[in-house]
Amino acid sequence: MFFVDGHGALWYSLDALADSDDGVSSLSRAYRAAAPWMSIAWQFVGTAMVGVGVGYAWDAWRGSKPWGLLVGGLLGSVMGLYVFIRTSLKLLEKKEP
């Protein structure tokens, strides 16, 4: 849904950079290691906001305030949580030796 598989290659390369010791500071290595997790958080927020936006548009089109907004927000949050958990599990799989 949110190009999770497409970003997998990017996350893998960021993980490889985080593990390499190419003379960068420890803060830089920490940011590189945290980048995939920050991306997952933004995916969750983005998915929830899309749900709210669709619900708001539904309310404006059908005049069903506030039900479209509530249902859209709930569905967006559920989908965001699904994407968050699925992607987190993929990242944790990569970390296991």
N, C-alpha and C positions, 0 to 999 in steps of 0.2 A: 504494500500500500504506500509506504513512504520511502521507497527505494532503499529498504534496509539491506537487501542483498547487494545493491549497487554500491552502497557505502562500506560494505564489508572489506573490500580491497583497500579503501582509504584507511580504515581503522587498522587493518593489518600492517600497513606501511607505517602508520604512526606508532604502533606498538613496537615495531622493529627499530624505529628511531629512538624510542624511549629506552630500549635495552642496549643500544649501542653507546659506546663511550668515545665520542669524537671530539672531546675537549670542550664541551659545553658545560655551563654551570649546572649545579644540582637543581636550581629553580627551573631552568629550562627543561631539564629531563622530567621534572615533576609535571610541568605544563603539558609536555608531550604525552606523558602517561595518562593524564586526566582528560585529554581531548576527546577520546571516544565516549567517555562517560558524560561529559558536558553535551556532546552531540545527542546522546540519548535523551537527556533532560529536555533539550530544545525540541526534539521530536514529540515528546509527550505534550509539551505546552502547545506546539503547533497543531497537533491533532485535536486537542481539546478546543482550541480557538476556531478551527475549521468547523467543528460540530456546533459551537455557539453561533458562528456566522451563518451556517445553513439554517439553524433554528430561527434566528432573527429574520432571515430572508423569508422563510416560510410564514412567520407571523405577519410580516409586512404584506406578503402576497395574499394570504388567506384570511388575515384578520383574526387570528386565533390566540392573541396575546393571553397569557405568557406561556402557553403550552408548547409551542414550537421551540422557544428558547430553552425551556426546561428539558424537553426531550432531546433536543440537539446537543445541549451541554452535557447531558448524562451519557448519550451515545458517544460523543466525542471523547469524553473522559474515559469511558470503558475501552474504546479503541486505542486511546493513548496509553492506557495501562497495559493493554495487550502488546502493543509495539514495544513498550518499555521492557516488559518482562522477557519477551522473545529475544530482543536484541541483547539484553543483559546476559541471558543464558548463553548466547553465541559468543559474547566477549569472554565470559568466564570459561567456556570450553577452550578458547585459545590460550588462556593463561595456565591451564593445567599442563604439567610436564608429560 
